[in-house]
Amino acid sequence: MLLLCFSMEDERYALEASRVHKVIPRVSMKRIPKAPDWVAGVMRYQGTIVPVIDLCVLSLERKCRQRLSSRIILVNYRADNKEEHLLGLLAEQVNETMRRPGTDFGASGLEMEETPYLGGIAHDREHMVQWIEIDKLLPVKVQELLFQRDQGAAH
């Protein structure tokens, strides 16, 4: 399977590339009042408003740094109600892909309630890489906040 990799601090993470719609440069965003700190805001992409999550705030409790390799990864996110939405993931050092079978990713030995999106871990030549489970990034309350306009548009 093809994976898109990025780093936070000295740790490597991977997303399933088949779930990635597009990787774009960092753009300006509109903040959402009362949203959790890790919701960076919303952006306009091809005429659609897309929510963006700051993966560094979500995982490290600090904002994603302005780097040449910082990107917004647009992913196809499946909400708990099974509807699919475009979601932006702000990440640092988005700079490589790799091929690994999903079976290479084993349990980390720690399952934390606060980080259900952190999946299995695989080893490569020099580092470990941890799988990010896209559909587990957002609690239901945040899904409702971010995707409520989609529900309203259907009426």
N, C-alpha and C positions, 0 to 999 in steps of 0.2 A: 504494500500500500504506500502511496506517496503522501508524505507529511510536510507541512510548512512549519519551519522552526523559528523560534525567536528566543531571546534571553531576557531575564530580569535579574539584575545584579549578576552573580556568577552562575546562575541556574538556567538550564535549557528546558524549553517546553515545546510541545508539538501539537498541531491541529491536523485533523484529517483533511487533506487538500481537496478532496471531492466535495467538501462542505463549504469551501471558500469560493465566494462569488467573484471577488476581485480584491487586490491589494492596491491601496491608493496612498498618496502622500497625506500627511497630517493637514487638516484644514481647520478653519475657525468654526466654532460651534456655539449654539445657543444653550445656555444652562437651563435646567429644568428646576424651578423652585420646589423645595422640600424633597427632592430626590436624594437617595443615598449619595455620599461623597464620591463613590466609585462610578456613578453615572456621570460621565464627562459632559453630556449634553446631547443635542440633536444636530444633525447636519442635513443639508440638501444633497441628494444624489439622484441625478437624472429625473428631476421633478418630484421626487419622493422624499419625505422627511424620514430620516433614519436615526434611531437612538444609538449612542456610542458609549461603551463601557471602557473605563480606564483600568486595564488589567493590573497595572502597578499599584494603584490605590486599592483595588480589590484584594490583592495578594500581599503587598508589602507595606501598605498604608502610607505611600508617598506617590506623588504625581509622576506620570510618565515624563521622562526628560526629553527636551528638545534635542534630538540627534538627527543626523542625516539619515540614519537607518530606522528612525521611528516612523511607523506607518499605521494606517487604519486598515484592518483586515475586515472586509465585508463578508459575513458568513450567513448561511441559511440556517436560521434558528427555528426549532420546532418548540412551540410553547406547550404547556401542559394540556391545553385544549386541542392539541394536534394541528393547529394552524401554523403555517410557516411564515416567518417574517425575516426581513433583512435586518441584521444587527451589526454594528460596527464595534470592533475590538481594537482599542488603542494599545499598541505594544512597542517596545524598544527592540532594537537590533533584529529586525525582521529581515534576515539576510541569507537564508538557505532553505533548501528542501533536502529530504532524504527519503530513501525507500527502506521500509521495515515491515515485516509481517506483524499484524496485530498481536499474534501470539508471543512476540518478543516482550510485550509489556506485561510485567507481573505486578501483583499487589505490592503496595508500598509498605504494608504492615501497620499503617496508621490510617484510620478513617476518621476524619474530623467533621463534625456536624457543620462547622463554619465554612468548610471548603469542599462541598460535595462534587464540585467540578474537577477536582484533581484526581485523575485516573492513575493507571498503572505506570510503572517506571521501567525503562529499558536502558541497557548499558551499550555504549559505543566504545570506540578505541580509547578515548580520553575522558569522557564524561558520562553522566547519566542524563537522560531526557525523560521528562514527565508528560504524559498525555493530558490534554485539557479536553474534558467532555463538554462540548459546546452547549448541549441542551440542558445541562445542570448548572449553568452560570447564574441564572436569575431565579430568585424566589418568586412564588406566585404573585405576591403583592406588587413586586417590581414589574413583572410581566404586565399586570393590569395597568399600572401607571404608564409604562412605555408604549404599549400597543393599544390603548383605549381608542385612539383616533381611528384605527383600522376597523374596530368593531362599530364605531359610529358611522363610518363611511358606508357600511353595508346596509344601513337602514334607509 
